[in-house]
Amino acid sequence: MKTLFFVIPLVAGVSTANAETLREAVDITLKTNPDVLSAVHERQAVAQEIEQARAGYFPTVDLALGTGYERTSNPAVRNNPANGSSVGYNRNEASLNGRQMLFDGLETKNEVSRHRARTNSRAHSVYSASENTGLEAIDAYLNVLRQQRIVELAQDNLEAHQRTHDQILLRSERGVGRRADGEQSLGRLALAETNLMAEQSNLRDAETNYLRVVGIEATSLSDPESPAGLIPSTVEEAINAAVSNHPTLKAANADLESANYQHETALAPFFPRLDFEVGVRQDNNIDAVRGSDRDVQAMLRLRYNLFNGGRDSARREETAALINQAAEIRNNTHREVEESTRLSWNALQTVRNQMAYFETYADAAEKTRDAYLQQFSLGQRTLLDLLDSENELFRSSISLIEAQYDEVYAMYRILNSMGMLLESLEIEAPEASTTVATN
C-alpha cells in the first residue's frame, strides 16, 4: 500500500541516522524532569533521617559557660554582721558533661530500622516516578511521530484534491465539464486545506507537550523498535511479574515494614533507660560563698518512668493501628497494580484485534480510490464519488497509523505496569532509587 509506506520502519525497527532515539529521549527525561528530581530530593532528605536516628548510639557532649552578677540573701548571710542583709559577687560557671547511652529499650535500633525502611520506600518511589515519567515521555515521543505521519497524509490528501480540481478546471476550459463540478471540487479542496492546518496544529501541540515532558525540542525523532519480544505470552505472566517488580507495591511493602518498626519503637518507654555520664564543673562565687567550687563525676544513671497518664500505652495502640492502615494500603496497591496490568493487557489485545481490520479498511479504500479515479476519467463515476473515495482513503489511513502507534504504546504500557519499562530500554534509574539494608 503506497500511501502508508512510511510507517513500515515502526514495525521493522529501522532508525534514522543522527536521529534522537526513544531511549535517548527517555534518558534525558529522567535526568531533567522535575517530577523525577523532586522524588530524588525527597529520598535524599529521608536518608538523612537514618543518620539522625543513628546519632542515638553515640555519646553527647555539652559545654556550658556562664558569667554574671549574683546577690544572695539567706539566713547564713544575714546572721553574719559583716555582710548586712545580702551580699553580691560576680558569678562564673563552667561545666563539661558527657553522656553515653547503654540501653534505651531498643529505641535507637528500631528507629534506625524504621528510617531505613522509609528511605527504601522513597527509593522505590523514585523508581516508580522514573517509570511513569518514562512512559509519559514515550507517549509524547510517539504522539509527535504519529502527528508527523498524519500531517504527511494530510499533505498527500491536499495534493490529491488539488490534482482533481486542476483536472476539473481543465475540463471546464475545454467545455466538457460542468460548473457545479468545479464548485464542488473547490469546496473539497478548501476542506483538505483546513484538514492540513488542523493536523499541523495538532503536531505543534504534540511538540509542545514533548518539550514539557522531555525538556528539549523534538527534532529528528526516529521510529522505535517494537518491544513485542519483551511482552509475556499471557496476562497471568504479566500480573505475576508486576506483583514481583512493581516499584509502587515495593514502596507500600516498605511503608508497612516502617510501621512495624515504629510499633517496636513505641515499646521503648516501658523499659528503663541506662546511661553512663561524666561531668566536670568549676564555678566561682556561688550562693554567697566566695571562691572556686570544683567537682568531677562519673555515674551510671538509670531512669525509669513509672507513670505518665497512659501516654505510652496510647502511643502503642496508635502504632498498632498504623500497621493495619499500612497493610490495607499495601493490599489496595496490590489490587491497583493488578488492575493496571489487566487494563494495559486489554488495551494491547484490543488494538491488535483491530489491526487487521484497519489494514483491510485502508487497503480497500486505496483500491476503491484508484478504481474510481480510472472510472471518473472514463465518465463512469461522478466527481462526488471520486471525492468521497479520496476522503475515505484519508480517514482510513489515519485510523491505521493511529492503531500502529497505539499498539507500540500499549506494549510499553504493559512493561510499565510490570515495573520493567526502564529495564526494557536498558536505562539506569537514578542512583536515589537504590535501597539500603534495614538490618
WOMOWO-V975581 format. One record per residue. N is the residue number from 0. RES is the residue in one letter. OMEGA is omega in radians with two decimals (999 if undefined). BURIAL is + if it has 24 or more other C-alpha atoms within 12 Angstrom, else -. D_LAST is the distance of its C-alpha to the last C-alpha in Angstrom with 1 decimal. Layout:
n:N res:RES omega:OMEGA burial:BURIAL d_last:D_LAST
n:N res:RES omega:OMEGA burial:BURIAL d_last:D_LAST
This chain:
n:0 res:M omega:-3.00 burial:- d_last:62.7
n:1 res:K omega:-3.02 burial:- d_last:63.6
n:2 res:T omega:-3.04 burial:+ d_last:62.4
n:3 res:L omega:-3.07 burial:+ d_last:58.7
n:4 res:F omega:-3.02 burial:- d_last:58.6
n:5 res:F omega:3.11 burial:+ d_last:56.1
n:6 res:V omega:-3.12 burial:+ d_last:53.3
n:7 res:I omega:3.13 burial:- d_last:53.2
n:8 res:P omega:3.12 burial:- d_last:50.7
n:9 res:L omega:-3.13 burial:+ d_last:48.2
n:10 res:V omega:-3.07 burial:- d_last:48.2
n:11 res:A omega:3.11 burial:- d_last:48.9
n:12 res:G omega:3.13 burial:- d_last:46.2
n:13 res:V omega:-3.14 burial:- d_last:48.7
n:14 res:S omega:-3.13 burial:- d_last:47.6
n:15 res:T omega:-3.13 burial:- d_last:49.9
n:16 res:A omega:3.09 burial:- d_last:50.1
n:17 res:N omega:-3.12 burial:- d_last:48.6
n:18 res:A omega:3.08 burial:- d_last:47.2
n:19 res:E omega:-3.05 burial:+ d_last:44.0
n:20 res:T omega:3.10 burial:+ d_last:41.9
n:21 res:L omega:3.14 burial:+ d_last:39.6
n:22 res:R omega:3.12 burial:+ d_last:36.6
n:23 res:E omega:-3.13 burial:+ d_last:37.6
n:24 res:A omega:3.13 burial:+ d_last:38.1
n:25 res:V omega:3.14 burial:+ d_last:34.7
n:26 res:D omega:3.10 burial:+ d_last:33.1
n:27 res:I omega:-3.13 burial:+ d_last:35.2
n:28 res:T omega:-3.09 burial:+ d_last:34.2
n:29 res:L omega:-3.11 burial:+ d_last:30.5
n:30 res:K omega:-3.03 burial:+ d_last:31.1
n:31 res:T omega:-3.03 burial:+ d_last:33.5
n:32 res:N omega:-3.10 burial:+ d_last:33.1
n:33 res:P omega:-3.13 burial:- d_last:32.4
n:34 res:D omega:3.12 burial:+ d_last:30.3
n:35 res:V omega:-3.11 burial:+ d_last:27.8
n:36 res:L omega:3.09 burial:+ d_last:27.8
n:37 res:S omega:3.10 burial:- d_last:27.3
n:38 res:A omega:3.10 burial:+ d_last:24.2
n:39 res:V omega:-3.11 burial:+ d_last:23.0
n:40 res:H omega:3.09 burial:- d_last:23.8
n:41 res:E omega:3.11 burial:+ d_last:22.0
n:42 res:R omega:3.12 burial:+ d_last:18.8
n:43 res:Q omega:3.13 burial:+ d_last:19.3
n:44 res:A omega:-3.12 burial:- d_last:20.1
n:45 res:V omega:3.13 burial:+ d_last:17.0
n:46 res:A omega:3.12 burial:+ d_last:14.9
n:47 res:Q omega:3.08 burial:- d_last:16.7
n:48 res:E omega:3.02 burial:- d_last:15.5
n:49 res:I omega:-3.14 burial:+ d_last:12.1
n:50 res:E omega:3.09 burial:- d_last:14.3
n:51 res:Q omega:3.12 burial:- d_last:16.3
n:52 res:A omega:3.14 burial:+ d_last:13.7
n:53 res:R omega:3.13 burial:+ d_last:12.6
n:54 res:A omega:3.12 burial:- d_last:16.3
n:55 res:G omega:3.10 burial:+ d_last:16.1
n:56 res:Y omega:-2.99 burial:+ d_last:15.0
n:57 res:F omega:3.14 burial:- d_last:18.2
n:58 res:P omega:3.02 burial:- d_last:21.8
n:59 res:T omega:3.14 burial:- d_last:24.2
n:60 res:V omega:-3.10 burial:- d_last:27.7
n:61 res:D omega:3.06 burial:- d_last:30.6
n:62 res:L omega:3.12 burial:- d_last:34.2
n:63 res:A omega:3.11 burial:- d_last:37.0
n:64 res:L omega:3.11 burial:- d_last:40.6
n:65 res:G omega:3.07 burial:- d_last:43.6
n:66 res:T omega:-3.12 burial:- d_last:47.3
n:67 res:G omega:-3.08 burial:- d_last:50.2
n:68 res:Y omega:-3.14 burial:- d_last:53.1
n:69 res:E omega:3.01 burial:- d_last:53.2
n:70 res:R omega:-3.02 burial:- d_last:56.3
n:71 res:T omega:3.02 burial:+ d_last:56.2
n:72 res:S omega:3.10 burial:- d_last:58.7
n:73 res:N omega:-3.08 burial:- d_last:58.2
n:74 res:P omega:-3.11 burial:- d_last:60.6
n:75 res:A omega:3.13 burial:- d_last:60.3
n:76 res:V omega:-3.08 burial:- d_last:61.2
n:77 res:R omega:3.14 burial:- d_last:64.0
n:78 res:N omega:3.10 burial:- d_last:65.5
n:79 res:N omega:-3.09 burial:- d_last:65.9
n:80 res:P omega:-3.11 burial:- d_last:69.2
n:81 res:A omega:-3.06 burial:- d_last:68.2
n:82 res:N omega:-2.99 burial:- d_last:65.3
n:83 res:G omega:-3.11 burial:- d_last:66.9
n:84 res:S omega:-3.13 burial:- d_last:64.8
n:85 res:S omega:3.06 burial:- d_last:61.7
n:86 res:V omega:3.11 burial:+ d_last:60.4
n:87 res:G omega:3.12 burial:- d_last:58.3
n:88 res:Y omega:2.92 burial:- d_last:56.3
n:89 res:N omega:-3.06 burial:- d_last:54.0
n:90 res:R omega:3.11 burial:+ d_last:50.5
n:91 res:N omega:-3.14 burial:+ d_last:47.6
n:92 res:E omega:3.04 burial:+ d_last:44.1
n:93 res:A omega:3.12 burial:- d_last:41.2
n:94 res:S omega:3.08 burial:+ d_last:37.9
n:95 res:L omega:-3.07 burial:+ d_last:34.7
n:96 res:N omega:3.08 burial:+ d_last:31.8
n:97 res:G omega:-3.14 burial:+ d_last:28.3
n:98 res:R omega:3.07 burial:+ d_last:25.5
n:99 res:Q omega:3.11 burial:+ d_last:22.3
n:100 res:M omega:3.08 burial:+ d_last:20.0
n:101 res:L omega:3.11 burial:- d_last:19.6
n:102 res:F omega:-3.14 burial:+ d_last:18.4
n:103 res:D omega:-3.14 burial:+ d_last:17.9
n:104 res:G omega:-3.12 burial:+ d_last:17.0
n:105 res:L omega:3.13 burial:+ d_last:13.2
n:106 res:E omega:-3.11 burial:+ d_last:14.1
n:107 res:T omega:3.14 burial:+ d_last:12.5
n:108 res:K omega:-3.11 burial:+ d_last:9.1
n:109 res:N omega:3.10 burial:+ d_last:9.5
n:110 res:E omega:3.08 burial:+ d_last:11.2
n:111 res:V omega:3.14 burial:+ d_last:8.8
n:112 res:S omega:3.13 burial:+ d_last:6.4
n:113 res:R omega:-3.11 burial:+ d_last:9.9
n:114 res:H omega:3.03 burial:+ d_last:11.1
n:115 res:R omega:3.10 burial:+ d_last:8.6
n:116 res:A omega:3.09 burial:+ d_last:9.7
n:117 res:R omega:3.10 burial:+ d_last:13.1
n:118 res:T omega:3.11 burial:+ d_last:13.1
n:119 res:N omega:3.07 burial:+ d_last:12.4
n:120 res:S omega:3.13 burial:+ d_last:15.2
n:121 res:R omega:3.09 burial:+ d_last:17.4
n:122 res:A omega:3.08 burial:+ d_last:16.7
n:123 res:H omega:3.09 burial:+ d_last:17.9
n:124 res:S omega:3.07 burial:+ d_last:20.7
n:125 res:V omega:3.14 burial:+ d_last:21.8
n:126 res:Y omega:3.12 burial:+ d_last:22.1
n:127 res:S omega:3.11 burial:+ d_last:24.0
n:128 res:A omega:3.13 burial:+ d_last:26.3
n:129 res:S omega:3.12 burial:+ d_last:26.9
n:130 res:E omega:-3.09 burial:+ d_last:27.9
n:131 res:N omega:3.12 burial:+ d_last:30.1
n:132 res:T omega:3.07 burial:+ d_last:31.7
n:133 res:G omega:3.10 burial:+ d_last:32.3
n:134 res:L omega:3.09 burial:+ d_last:34.1
n:135 res:E omega:3.10 burial:+ d_last:36.1
n:136 res:A omega:3.10 burial:+ d_last:37.1
n:137 res:I omega:3.11 burial:+ d_last:38.2
n:138 res:D omega:3.13 burial:+ d_last:40.2
n:139 res:A omega:-3.14 burial:+ d_last:41.8
n:140 res:Y omega:-3.11 burial:+ d_last:42.5
n:141 res:L omega:3.13 burial:+ d_last:44.1
n:142 res:N omega:3.07 burial:+ d_last:46.1
n:143 res:V omega:3.11 burial:+ d_last:47.7
n:144 res:L omega:3.14 burial:+ d_last:48.7
n:145 res:R omega:-3.10 burial:+ d_last:49.9
n:146 res:Q omega:3.06 burial:+ d_last:52.1
n:147 res:Q omega:3.13 burial:+ d_last:53.4
n:148 res:R omega:-3.13 burial:+ d_last:54.6
n:149 res:I omega:3.07 burial:+ d_last:56.1
n:150 res:V omega:3.09 burial:+ d_last:57.9
n:151 res:E omega:3.09 burial:+ d_last:59.4
n:152 res:L omega:-3.14 burial:+ d_last:60.6
n:153 res:A omega:3.09 burial:+ d_last:62.1
n:154 res:Q omega:3.09 burial:+ d_last:63.9
n:155 res:D omega:3.14 burial:+ d_last:65.2
n:156 res:N omega:3.11 burial:+ d_last:66.3
n:157 res:L omega:3.13 burial:+ d_last:68.1
n:158 res:E omega:3.11 burial:- d_last:69.8
n:159 res:A omega:3.11 burial:+ d_last:71.0
n:160 res:H omega:3.11 burial:+ d_last:72.4
n:161 res:Q omega:3.12 burial:+ d_last:74.1
n:162 res:R omega:3.12 burial:- d_last:75.7
n:163 res:T omega:-3.14 burial:+ d_last:77.0
n:164 res:H omega:3.10 burial:+ d_last:78.3
n:165 res:D omega:3.13 burial:- d_last:80.1
n:166 res:Q omega:3.12 burial:+ d_last:81.6
n:167 res:I omega:3.12 burial:+ d_last:82.9
n:168 res:L omega:3.13 burial:+ d_last:84.4
n:169 res:L omega:3.11 burial:- d_last:86.1
n:170 res:R omega:-3.13 burial:- d_last:87.6
n:171 res:S omega:3.14 burial:- d_last:88.8
n:172 res:E omega:3.14 burial:- d_last:90.5
n:173 res:R omega:3.10 burial:- d_last:92.3
n:174 res:G omega:3.14 burial:- d_last:93.4
n:175 res:V omega:-3.13 burial:- d_last:91.6
n:176 res:G omega:3.11 burial:- d_last:88.6
n:177 res:R omega:-3.12 burial:- d_last:88.4
n:178 res:R omega:-3.14 burial:- d_last:87.6
n:179 res:A omega:3.10 burial:- d_last:85.2
n:180 res:D omega:3.12 burial:+ d_last:83.2
n:181 res:G omega:3.13 burial:+ d_last:82.8
n:182 res:E omega:3.13 burial:- d_last:81.6
n:183 res:Q omega:3.12 burial:+ d_last:79.1
n:184 res:S omega:3.13 burial:+ d_last:77.8
n:185 res:L omega:3.11 burial:+ d_last:77.4
n:186 res:G omega:3.12 burial:- d_last:75.4
n:187 res:R omega:3.09 burial:+ d_last:73.0
n:188 res:L omega:3.11 burial:+ d_last:72.7
n:189 res:A omega:3.10 burial:- d_last:71.8
n:190 res:L omega:3.11 burial:- d_last:69.2
n:191 res:A omega:3.10 burial:+ d_last:67.7
n:192 res:E omega:3.12 burial:+ d_last:67.6
n:193 res:T omega:3.07 burial:- d_last:65.7
n:194 res:N omega:3.12 burial:+ d_last:63.3
n:195 res:L omega:3.14 burial:+ d_last:62.5
n:196 res:M omega:3.12 burial:- d_last:62.1
n:197 res:A omega:-3.13 burial:- d_last:59.7
n:198 res:E omega:3.05 burial:+ d_last:57.6
n:199 res:Q omega:3.07 burial:+ d_last:57.6
n:200 res:S omega:3.09 burial:- d_last:56.3
n:201 res:N omega:3.10 burial:+ d_last:53.6
n:202 res:L omega:3.11 burial:+ d_last:52.6
n:203 res:R omega:3.09 burial:+ d_last:52.5
n:204 res:D omega:3.12 burial:- d_last:50.3
n:205 res:A omega:3.12 burial:+ d_last:47.9
n:206 res:E omega:3.09 burial:+ d_last:47.9
n:207 res:T omega:3.09 burial:- d_last:47.2
n:208 res:N omega:3.10 burial:+ d_last:44.2
n:209 res:Y omega:3.12 burial:+ d_last:43.0
n:210 res:L omega:3.13 burial:+ d_last:43.3
n:211 res:R omega:-3.05 burial:- d_last:41.3
n:212 res:V omega:-3.03 burial:+ d_last:38.4
n:213 res:V omega:3.12 burial:+ d_last:38.4
n:214 res:G omega:3.08 burial:+ d_last:39.7
n:215 res:I omega:3.14 burial:+ d_last:42.6
n:216 res:E omega:3.14 burial:+ d_last:46.0
n:217 res:A omega:3.12 burial:+ d_last:46.5
n:218 res:T omega:3.05 burial:- d_last:48.6
n:219 res:S omega:3.08 burial:- d_last:49.4
n:220 res:L omega:-3.12 burial:+ d_last:46.8
n:221 res:S omega:-3.14 burial:+ d_last:46.9
n:222 res:D omega:-3.09 burial:+ d_last:46.5
n:223 res:P omega:3.01 burial:+ d_last:43.1
n:224 res:E omega:3.12 burial:+ d_last:42.7
n:225 res:S omega:3.10 burial:+ d_last:42.2
n:226 res:P omega:-3.05 burial:+ d_last:38.6
n:227 res:A omega:-3.12 burial:+ d_last:40.2
n:228 res:G omega:-3.12 burial:- d_last:38.8
n:229 res:L omega:-3.09 burial:+ d_last:35.2
n:230 res:I omega:3.11 burial:+ d_last:36.0
n:231 res:P omega:-3.10 burial:- d_last:35.2
n:232 res:S omega:-3.14 burial:- d_last:38.3
n:233 res:T omega:3.13 burial:- d_last:37.5
n:234 res:V omega:3.12 burial:+ d_last:36.0
n:235 res:E omega:3.09 burial:- d_last:33.8
n:236 res:E omega:3.12 burial:- d_last:32.2
n:237 res:A omega:-3.14 burial:+ d_last:31.7
n:238 res:I omega:3.12 burial:+ d_last:30.0
n:239 res:N omega:3.10 burial:- d_last:27.7
n:240 res:A omega:3.14 burial:+ d_last:26.7
n:241 res:A omega:-3.13 burial:+ d_last:26.3
n:242 res:V omega:-3.12 burial:+ d_last:24.0
n:243 res:S omega:-2.94 burial:- d_last:21.7
n:244 res:N omega:-2.95 burial:+ d_last:21.9
n:245 res:H omega:-3.07 burial:+ d_last:23.0
n:246 res:P omega:3.13 burial:+ d_last:20.8
n:247 res:T omega:3.08 burial:+ d_last:22.0
n:248 res:L omega:3.07 burial:+ d_last:20.8
n:249 res:K omega:3.10 burial:+ d_last:17.3
n:250 res:A omega:3.12 burial:+ d_last:17.4
n:251 res:A omega:3.08 burial:+ d_last:18.5
n:252 res:N omega:3.11 burial:+ d_last:15.7
n:253 res:A omega:3.08 burial:+ d_last:13.2
n:254 res:D omega:3.08 burial:+ d_last:15.4
n:255 res:L omega:3.09 burial:+ d_last:15.4
n:256 res:E omega:3.11 burial:+ d_last:11.7
n:257 res:S omega:3.12 burial:+ d_last:12.1
n:258 res:A omega:3.09 burial:+ d_last:15.1
n:259 res:N omega:3.10 burial:+ d_last:13.4
n:260 res:Y omega:3.09 burial:+ d_last:11.1
n:261 res:Q omega:3.09 burial:+ d_last:14.4
n:262 res:H omega:3.10 burial:+ d_last:16.2
n:263 res:E omega:3.10 burial:+ d_last:14.1
n:264 res:T omega:-3.13 burial:+ d_last:14.7
n:265 res:A omega:3.11 burial:+ d_last:18.4
n:266 res:L omega:-3.05 burial:+ d_last:18.5
n:267 res:A omega:-3.11 burial:+ d_last:18.2
n:268 res:P omega:3.11 burial:+ d_last:21.9
n:269 res:F omega:3.12 burial:+ d_last:23.0
n:270 res:F omega:3.04 burial:- d_last:22.0
n:271 res:P omega:3.09 burial:- d_last:23.8
n:272 res:R omega:-3.13 burial:- d_last:22.6
n:273 res:L omega:3.13 burial:- d_last:23.4
n:274 res:D omega:2.96 burial:+ d_last:24.0
n:275 res:F omega:-3.04 burial:+ d_last:25.9
n:276 res:E omega:3.04 burial:+ d_last:28.5
n:277 res:V omega:-3.13 burial:+ d_last:31.2
n:278 res:G omega:3.07 burial:+ d_last:34.0
n:279 res:V omega:-3.12 burial:- d_last:37.2
n:280 res:R omega:3.02 burial:+ d_last:40.1
n:281 res:Q omega:-3.14 burial:+ d_last:43.5
n:282 res:D omega:3.11 burial:+ d_last:45.9
n:283 res:N omega:3.06 burial:+ d_last:49.6
n:284 res:N omega:-3.10 burial:+ d_last:52.3
n:285 res:I omega:3.03 burial:+ d_last:50.2
n:286 res:D omega:3.04 burial:+ d_last:51.9
n:287 res:A omega:3.09 burial:+ d_last:55.4
n:288 res:V omega:-3.12 burial:+ d_last:54.8
n:289 res:R omega:3.10 burial:- d_last:55.8
n:290 res:G omega:-3.06 burial:- d_last:53.8
n:291 res:S omega:3.09 burial:- d_last:50.2
n:292 res:D omega:-3.06 burial:- d_last:47.6
n:293 res:R omega:2.97 burial:- d_last:44.7
n:294 res:D omega:3.09 burial:- d_last:41.9
n:295 res:V omega:-3.12 burial:- d_last:38.7
n:296 res:Q omega:2.98 burial:- d_last:36.0
n:297 res:A omega:-2.94 burial:- d_last:33.0
n:298 res:M omega:2.85 burial:- d_last:31.6
n:299 res:L omega:-3.10 burial:- d_last:28.9
n:300 res:R omega:3.11 burial:- d_last:28.8
n:301 res:L omega:3.11 burial:- d_last:27.5
n:302 res:R omega:-3.07 burial:- d_last:27.6
n:303 res:Y omega:3.10 burial:- d_last:27.6
n:304 res:N omega:-3.11 burial:- d_last:28.8
n:305 res:L omega:3.13 burial:- d_last:31.1
n:306 res:F omega:3.08 burial:- d_last:32.2
n:307 res:N omega:3.07 burial:- d_last:31.6
n:308 res:G omega:3.12 burial:- d_last:33.5
n:309 res:G omega:-3.11 burial:- d_last:30.9
n:310 res:R omega:-3.08 burial:- d_last:28.7
n:311 res:D omega:3.11 burial:- d_last:25.4
n:312 res:S omega:3.11 burial:- d_last:26.4
n:313 res:A omega:3.10 burial:- d_last:27.3
n:314 res:R omega:3.11 burial:- d_last:24.0
n:315 res:R omega:3.11 burial:+ d_last:22.3
n:316 res:E omega:3.12 burial:- d_last:24.6
n:317 res:E omega:-3.10 burial:- d_last:24.2
n:318 res:T omega:3.06 burial:+ d_last:20.4
n:319 res:A omega:3.10 burial:+ d_last:21.2
n:320 res:A omega:3.13 burial:- d_last:23.7
n:321 res:L omega:3.05 burial:+ d_last:21.4
n:322 res:I omega:3.14 burial:+ d_last:19.2
n:323 res:N omega:3.11 burial:- d_last:22.4
n:324 res:Q omega:-3.14 burial:- d_last:23.4
n:325 res:A omega:3.13 burial:+ d_last:20.3
n:326 res:A omega:3.14 burial:+ d_last:20.8
n:327 res:E omega:3.06 burial:- d_last:24.5
n:328 res:I omega:3.09 burial:+ d_last:23.8
n:329 res:R omega:-3.14 burial:+ d_last:21.6
n:330 res:N omega:3.12 burial:- d_last:24.5
n:331 res:N omega:3.10 burial:- d_last:27.0
n:332 res:T omega:3.09 burial:+ d_last:25.2
n:333 res:H omega:3.13 burial:+ d_last:25.3
n:334 res:R omega:-3.12 burial:- d_last:29.1
n:335 res:E omega:3.11 burial:- d_last:29.6
n:336 res:V omega:3.12 burial:+ d_last:28.1
n:337 res:E omega:3.12 burial:+ d_last:30.3
n:338 res:E omega:-3.14 burial:- d_last:33.2
n:339 res:S omega:-3.14 burial:+ d_last:32.8
n:340 res:T omega:-3.14 burial:+ d_last:32.7
n:341 res:R omega:3.13 burial:+ d_last:35.8
n:342 res:L omega:3.11 burial:- d_last:37.7
n:343 res:S omega:3.12 burial:+ d_last:37.0
n:344 res:W omega:3.14 burial:+ d_last:38.2
n:345 res:N omega:3.13 burial:- d_last:41.3
n:346 res:A omega:3.13 burial:+ d_last:42.1
n:347 res:L omega:-3.13 burial:+ d_last:42.1
n:348 res:Q omega:3.13 burial:+ d_last:44.2
n:349 res:T omega:-3.09 burial:- d_last:46.6
n:350 res:V omega:3.09 burial:+ d_last:47.4
n:351 res:R omega:3.11 burial:+ d_last:47.7
n:352 res:N omega:-3.13 burial:- d_last:50.1
n:353 res:Q omega:-2.98 burial:- d_last:52.1
n:354 res:M omega:-3.11 burial:+ d_last:52.2
n:355 res:A omega:-3.14 burial:- d_last:55.1
n:356 res:Y omega:3.08 burial:- d_last:57.1
n:357 res:F omega:3.13 burial:+ d_last:56.5
n:358 res:E omega:3.10 burial:+ d_last:57.6
n:359 res:T omega:-3.14 burial:- d_last:60.7
n:360 res:Y omega:-3.11 burial:+ d_last:61.4
n:361 res:A omega:-3.13 burial:+ d_last:61.3
n:362 res:D omega:3.13 burial:+ d_last:63.3
n:363 res:A omega:3.14 burial:- d_last:65.9
n:364 res:A omega:3.12 burial:+ d_last:66.2
n:365 res:E omega:3.14 burial:+ d_last:66.9
n:366 res:K omega:3.11 burial:- d_last:69.5
n:367 res:T omega:3.14 burial:+ d_last:71.1
n:368 res:R omega:-3.14 burial:+ d_last:71.3
n:369 res:D omega:3.14 burial:+ d_last:72.8
n:370 res:A omega:3.13 burial:- d_last:75.4
n:371 res:Y omega:3.14 burial:+ d_last:76.3
n:372 res:L omega:3.11 burial:+ d_last:76.8
n:373 res:Q omega:-3.12 burial:- d_last:79.3
n:374 res:Q omega:3.09 burial:- d_last:81.0
n:375 res:F omega:3.12 burial:- d_last:81.3
n:376 res:S omega:3.13 burial:- d_last:83.0
n:377 res:L omega:3.13 burial:- d_last:85.5
n:378 res:G omega:-3.12 burial:- d_last:86.0
n:379 res:Q omega:3.11 burial:- d_last:84.4
n:380 res:R omega:3.11 burial:- d_last:81.5
n:381 res:T omega:3.07 burial:+ d_last:81.5
n:382 res:L omega:-3.14 burial:+ d_last:79.7
n:383 res:L omega:3.10 burial:+ d_last:77.6
n:384 res:D omega:-3.11 burial:+ d_last:76.4
n:385 res:L omega:-3.12 burial:+ d_last:75.5
n:386 res:L omega:3.10 burial:+ d_last:73.6
n:387 res:D omega:3.13 burial:+ d_last:71.7
n:388 res:S omega:3.09 burial:+ d_last:70.7
n:389 res:E omega:3.12 burial:+ d_last:69.4
n:390 res:N omega:3.12 burial:+ d_last:67.3
n:391 res:E omega:3.09 burial:+ d_last:66.0
n:392 res:L omega:3.12 burial:+ d_last:64.9
n:393 res:F omega:-3.11 burial:+ d_last:63.1
n:394 res:R omega:-3.14 burial:+ d_last:61.2
n:395 res:S omega:3.12 burial:+ d_last:60.4
n:396 res:S omega:3.08 burial:+ d_last:59.1
n:397 res:I omega:3.14 burial:+ d_last:56.8
n:398 res:S omega:3.14 burial:+ d_last:55.5
n:399 res:L omega:3.13 burial:+ d_last:54.8
n:400 res:I omega:3.14 burial:+ d_last:53.0
n:401 res:E omega:3.13 burial:+ d_last:50.8
n:402 res:A omega:-3.14 burial:+ d_last:49.9
n:403 res:Q omega:3.12 burial:+ d_last:49.0
n:404 res:Y omega:3.06 burial:+ d_last:46.6
n:405 res:D omega:3.13 burial:+ d_last:45.3
n:406 res:E omega:3.14 burial:+ d_last:44.4
n:407 res:V omega:3.13 burial:+ d_last:42.4
n:408 res:Y omega:-3.14 burial:+ d_last:40.6
n:409 res:A omega:3.11 burial:+ d_last:39.9
n:410 res:M omega:3.09 burial:+ d_last:38.2
n:411 res:Y omega:3.09 burial:+ d_last:35.9
n:412 res:R omega:3.07 burial:+ d_last:35.2
n:413 res:I omega:3.12 burial:+ d_last:34.1
n:414 res:L omega:3.08 burial:+ d_last:31.8
n:415 res:N omega:3.12 burial:+ d_last:30.4
n:416 res:S omega:3.12 burial:+ d_last:30.0
n:417 res:M omega:-3.08 burial:+ d_last:28.0
n:418 res:G omega:-3.05 burial:+ d_last:25.7
n:419 res:M omega:-3.08 burial:+ d_last:27.4
n:420 res:L omega:-3.11 burial:+ d_last:29.9
n:421 res:L omega:3.12 burial:+ d_last:28.5
n:422 res:E omega:-3.13 burial:+ d_last:27.9
n:423 res:S omega:3.13 burial:+ d_last:31.5
n:424 res:L omega:-3.11 burial:+ d_last:32.8
n:425 res:E omega:3.11 burial:- d_last:30.7
n:426 res:I omega:3.11 burial:+ d_last:29.4
n:427 res:E omega:3.07 burial:+ d_last:26.1
n:428 res:A omega:3.09 burial:+ d_last:24.3
n:429 res:P omega:-3.11 burial:+ d_last:23.6
n:430 res:E omega:-3.12 burial:- d_last:20.9
n:431 res:A omega:3.11 burial:+ d_last:19.3
n:432 res:S omega:3.11 burial:+ d_last:18.5
n:433 res:T omega:-3.13 burial:+ d_last:15.7
n:434 res:T omega:3.10 burial:+ d_last:12.3
n:435 res:V omega:3.11 burial:+ d_last:9.0
n:436 res:A omega:-3.10 burial:- d_last:5.6
n:437 res:T omega:3.13 burial:- d_last:3.8
n:438 res:N omega:999 burial:- d_last:0.0
